[in-house]
Amino acid sequence: MECINSLNTMMSVEELKEIGHYLFKQGWQTRFAEYLGITPQHFRRYVSGKTKISKSRENQIRMMVYLKKNGLFEDYQVNLIQDTLTRKK
């Protein structure tokens, strides 16, 4: 996974797909969309190349990869779920 080392280049569709499989395995598009706080339809526009990924969204995705590589992604997932549940109350 080279995405952490390519911070100065725009994320390609192929890279996004590779990251999705790396982070979420099966059902990666829907789960990825949930973690980014966007609809699955919006995320699929990223995957198809119809919508470009903003730099801030790209940075968020790269941070997720960094957390996964360093064994911290599960903590991120728990905190994200807790935050989502708190906001719904």
C-alpha positions in Angstrom: 0.0 0.0 0.0 1.8 3.1 -1.3 -0.9 5.6 -0.6 0.8 7.1 2.5 3.9 7.8 0.4 2.0 9.5 -2.4 0.6 12.5 -0.5 1.5 14.9 -3.3 -0.5 13.1 -6.0 -4.2 12.9 -6.6 -5.8 9.6 -5.5 -6.7 7.4 -8.5 -9.8 5.3 -8.8 -7.5 2.2 -8.7 -5.9 3.4 -5.5 -9.3 4.1 -3.9 -10.4 0.5 -4.8 -7.2 -1.0 -3.4 -7.7 1.0 -0.1 -11.3 0.0 0.1 -10.4 -3.7 -0.1 -7.6 -3.2 2.4 -9.7 -1.5 5.0 -13.1 -3.2 4.6 -12.8 -6.4 2.5 -16.3 -7.6 1.5 -19.0 -4.9 1.1 -16.3 -2.3 1.1 -18.1 0.4 -0.9 -21.1 0.7 1.4 -18.9 0.5 4.6 -16.4 3.0 3.2 -19.2 5.4 2.5 -20.6 5.1 6.0 -17.1 5.8 7.5 -16.8 8.9 5.3 -20.2 10.1 6.2 -21.5 10.1 2.7 -24.2 8.1 0.8 -23.2 4.9 -1.0 -24.4 6.5 -4.2 -22.0 9.5 -3.7 -19.2 7.1 -2.9 -19.9 5.0 -6.1 -19.4 8.2 -8.1 -15.9 8.4 -6.7 -15.3 4.7 -7.6 -16.6 5.3 -11.2 -14.5 8.4 -11.6 -17.5 10.6 -12.2 -16.7 12.7 -9.1 -13.2 13.8 -8.1 -12.2 13.2 -4.5 -11.6 16.4 -2.7 -8.2 16.9 -1.0 -9.8 16.9 2.4 -11.6 13.7 1.7 -8.4 12.2 0.3 -6.6 13.1 3.5 -9.3 11.5 5.6 -8.9 8.3 3.5 -5.1 8.3 3.8 -5.5 8.8 7.6 -7.6 5.7 7.8 -4.9 3.7 6.0 -2.3 5.1 8.4 -4.4 4.0 11.3 -4.9 0.6 9.9 -1.2 0.1 9.2 -0.4 1.1 12.8 -3.1 -1.1 14.4 -5.3 1.8 15.4 -8.1 1.5 12.9 -10.3 -0.6 15.2 -10.1 2.2 17.9 -11.1 4.7 15.2 -14.0 2.5 14.2 -15.3 2.2 17.9 -14.9 6.0 18.4 -16.7 6.7 15.1 -19.6 4.4 16.1 -19.9 5.9 19.6 -19.9 9.5 18.1 -22.6 8.5 15.7 -24.8 7.0 18.4 -24.3 10.1 20.6 -25.4 12.4 17.8 -28.5 10.4 17.2 -29.8 10.9 20.8 
